[in-house]
Amino acid sequence: MSKEEKVELIDAVISVLRFSPTFTKRDEKRVKKIFKKLEVEDLTYLANIFDELYEYLKNTLESEKR
């Protein structure tokens, strides 16, 4: 897996964490540092779980706006 693909997986996880108003740029930097140390398989697993959470949160927030 290329470095670019790993960055995309990390960004997928970060995009979900950004839903939290308490998630700061400092947190983002630290989380990225931690995730870069993970094996590709573990990072892919996390990205898939966070992707499902992202869809759930997005749909929930959209339905609350209606």
C-alpha positions in Angstrom: 0.0 0.0 0.0 1.4 3.4 -0.9 1.8 6.2 1.5 -0.9 8.1 -0.4 -3.4 5.3 0.2 -2.5 5.3 3.9 -3.1 9.0 4.1 -6.5 8.6 2.6 -7.4 6.0 5.2 -6.3 8.3 8.0 -8.2 11.2 6.5 -11.3 9.0 6.4 -11.1 8.5 10.1 -10.2 12.1 10.8 -13.3 13.3 8.9 -15.5 11.5 11.4 -13.7 12.8 14.4 -14.2 16.3 13.1 -17.9 16.0 13.9 -17.0 16.6 17.5 -16.7 20.3 18.3 -14.0 19.4 20.9 -11.7 17.7 18.3 -9.0 20.3 17.8 -6.2 20.7 15.3 -3.8 19.5 18.1 -5.9 16.3 18.5 -5.9 15.8 14.8 -2.1 16.0 14.6 -1.7 13.5 17.5 -4.2 11.1 16.1 -2.5 11.2 12.7 0.8 10.5 14.4 -0.7 7.5 16.1 -2.5 6.1 13.1 0.6 6.3 10.9 2.2 3.7 13.2 -0.6 1.2 12.6 -0.3 -1.7 10.3 -2.2 -1.3 7.0 -4.7 -4.0 7.9 -5.6 -2.4 11.2 -5.9 1.1 9.7 -8.2 -0.3 6.9 -10.3 -1.9 9.6 -10.6 1.3 11.5 -11.3 3.3 8.4 -14.2 1.0 7.5 -15.7 1.2 11.0 -15.4 5.0 11.0 -16.9 5.2 7.5 -20.0 3.4 8.8 -20.1 5.8 11.7 -19.7 8.8 9.4 -22.7 7.7 7.3 -24.8 7.2 10.4 -23.9 10.6 11.9 -24.5 12.3 8.6 -27.9 10.8 8.1 -28.9 11.5 11.7 -27.8 15.1 11.5 -29.6 15.6 8.2 -32.8 14.1 9.6 -32.6 16.4 12.6 -32.4 19.4 10.3 -35.8 18.5 8.7 
